[in-house]
């Protein structure tokens, strides 16, 4: 199998602070970290009593474009294999754990594959709450 695990849901959050409050206060999630870097806000929420998938709230994603982010062993190998099956790469993005590649299913839903090249980042960012 190409996909190893569903690790993140990348969720649009135009008002990052309101979204964090909602996921924490209404859904009783746990804020793991909230960072402001390169002009964007991203917050990581653990919405349930297990680690995966985390919810990544981001203020730079188009509204109504939730992305399912799956880990792969090797991003370039996975891209090569998927291209051999007529898969069309849409764009590349970066999340704290590593590089990603976005593609769409036949219904237009965003699917993302990523390689965890920075496995330490979730622990390193834990408890970091930027306030800028």
C-alpha positions, 0 to 999 in steps of 0.5 A: 500500500502506498498510504501508511496512515491518515495523520492530519486533517488540514482544515481552513480557519480564516479566523484562527483564534475563533477556530481554536476556541471552537475546537477546544471549548465546543469539541473539547479538543486539546490545543497542542501548538499554535504557530505564526510563521511566514505570514500564516497561522497554523494550530494543531488540535488533538480532537479525540483521546488518540493521536491520529488524525490531528486537526491542523487549522490553517488560515491560508487554506481555501474555505471548504477545502478540507485536506486529508493528509496521509503519510507515505514512506518516501514522497518521491517514490509515492509520487512516481508510483501514483503518476504511473497510475494517471494521477495528476499532481496539483501542487506542493505544500509544506506542513511542519513534519515535512513536504507534501503533494496535493492531488484530487480524487474524481469528486474534487476532494483534496488528498495529500501525501507527505513524508515525515522528514521531521519526526521531532517537530510535533514534540518540539512544537508541543506547548508552543502558543504564539500570540502575535 
